[in-house]
C-alpha cells in the first residue's frame, strides 16, 4: 500500500467543516473521499492535519491516505482536480513513508485570521474577513498577544465542547499586523485546541476596541477559565495557512 500526502486549499464557506458529519452534511473530507473513491475504484479514508470548523478556509491543509492504486504520484494533482469542485483544489502530492501521519507527524501549524477594519463593510471581503467598523488599537493588541507566546495551559482559550487530555500547547509565534484596512493575526504553534485561534482573536479584539487592557490577557491565560476570555470570533476570517513537518 502506498501512502500519499496531498496539500489542499479550500474555501470553507459552504462546508460544515473538514471532518465528515452525520446526516450527509457537506464537508471537505466527504467531497475529497468521494473523488478519491472514483479514482481508486474503492473506498479511501483520509487523515487531515487539522479538522477545520464550518466556514473556515485553508491554503495549506495536509492529508494523507493509503491506497494500492497505480496512478503515478505526479498525476495525482491533475486527477483529483479533474473531479473536485471549484472551491477545493489539490496543490501538491507526493508519496511518503508508511509512518507519515498528517496530524501526528506535524511539528507546527500556522493559522491566519483576517479582519477588515473600515467604517463601511465591503462585499468582496465578506467571506474571508471579519468586518470591524470601529478603529482598532493595533499596538495594544501586539502588547496583549505577547502574553500568549510560549508553552502554557490554554484552557481559557478552548471551547469546552471538545474535551482533551491536556490543554498545554506551545505557541511559537503570535503576530498582529496592519496592512491598510486589513488587520491580520498570525499564530504558529505545535497544536491548537478547539476554536483556540478564534477565541484568542476575539479576546485580542476586545483589547483593540478598548474593552480590555493588554495585561488582562496574561491574567486570562493564567485563570484557565473560558468564561474569562472574550467572544469566539466568526469562522470566516480564519485560514489554515501552513503545516510544517
Order of alpha helices (4+ residues) and beta strands (2+ residues): beta-alpha-beta-beta-alpha-beta-beta-beta-alpha-beta-beta-beta-alpha-alpha-beta
